[in-house]
Amino acid sequence: MVTIETARQLALSLSGTDEYAHFDKQAFRANGRIFATLWEPEQRMMVKLSLIDQSVFSAFNPAIIYPVPNKWGLQGCTFFELKEVREDMLLDALTTAWQAVMAKKSTQKSQPK
């Protein structure tokens, strides 16, 4: 079981990550891109994975880790049920999502020199 606070700390432990309000959720962003959101009342976390990574994580237990049930799920957004998921598995997924956003070009505009 992972608590909301533990999930938050796992996300924030990744270098360059900040937390901010995104609509009615807390979002975690690095390199100008969201890679996870907390769904506090539902006790779950959405992690933005590639479709391949989504299928790998979901294969562990599709009752605990599964695509978000709408168009976002088709883009890799994956729910992790915090009451059931192991902490090391959530950290692995968060790290995978964080690495993907860090590999993309920064969305921040460069300043003229």
SVG drawing of the C-alpha trace seen along z (x, -y; Angstrom):
<svg xmlns="http://www.w3.org/2000/svg" viewBox="-14 -38 39 48">
<polyline fill="none" stroke="black" stroke-width="0.4" points="0.0,0.0 1.2,-3.5 -0.2,-6.6 -1.0,-9.8 2.0,-11.5 4.3,-8.6 3.2,-8.9 3.8,-12.6 7.3,-12.2 8.2,-9.5 7.3,-11.9 9.1,-14.8 12.2,-12.7 12.9,-12.8 15.3,-15.6 13.8,-18.7 10.2,-17.8 7.8,-20.3 4.2,-20.0 1.4,-22.3 -2.4,-22.4 -3.7,-21.2 -7.5,-21.6 -8.7,-19.7 -5.6,-17.5 -2.0,-17.8 0.3,-17.4 4.0,-16.6 6.0,-18.1 9.6,-18.0 11.1,-19.6 7.9,-21.6 5.8,-18.4 3.4,-16.6 4.3,-13.0 1.9,-12.2 -1.2,-13.4 -2.6,-12.5 -6.3,-11.6 -6.6,-12.0 -10.2,-11.2 -9.9,-8.0 -6.6,-7.0 -4.9,-6.6 -2.2,-8.1 -2.1,-8.6 1.3,-8.0 1.9,-9.0 3.7,-6.0 4.4,-5.0 1.8,-2.4 4.4,0.3 5.3,-0.6 1.6,-0.8 1.0,2.7 4.1,4.0 3.0,2.5 -0.7,3.4 0.3,7.0 1.4,7.2 -2.2,6.9 -4.8,5.1 -7.1,4.6 -4.3,2.5 -2.6,0.9 -4.7,0.1 -5.2,-2.4 -7.3,-5.5 -10.8,-4.5 -11.1,-7.2 -9.0,-8.7 -6.2,-9.5 -5.7,-5.8 -5.1,-5.3 -2.3,-7.8 -0.5,-6.0 -2.2,-7.5 -2.2,-4.8 -3.9,-4.5 -2.2,-3.0 -4.4,-2.0 -2.4,-3.3 -4.1,-1.0 -2.9,2.0 0.3,1.2 3.8,1.9 5.9,-1.2 8.8,0.1 6.5,0.7 5.1,-2.9 8.5,-4.4 9.6,-2.3 6.7,-3.6 7.2,-7.2 10.9,-7.0 10.0,-5.6 7.6,-8.5 10.0,-11.0 12.8,-9.7 10.5,-10.1 9.7,-13.7 13.4,-14.5 14.4,-13.0 12.2,-15.4 13.4,-18.8 12.6,-21.4 9.3,-23.2 10.8,-26.3 11.8,-29.0 15.5,-29.8 16.5,-33.3 18.4,-35.3 22.1,-35.9"/>
</svg>
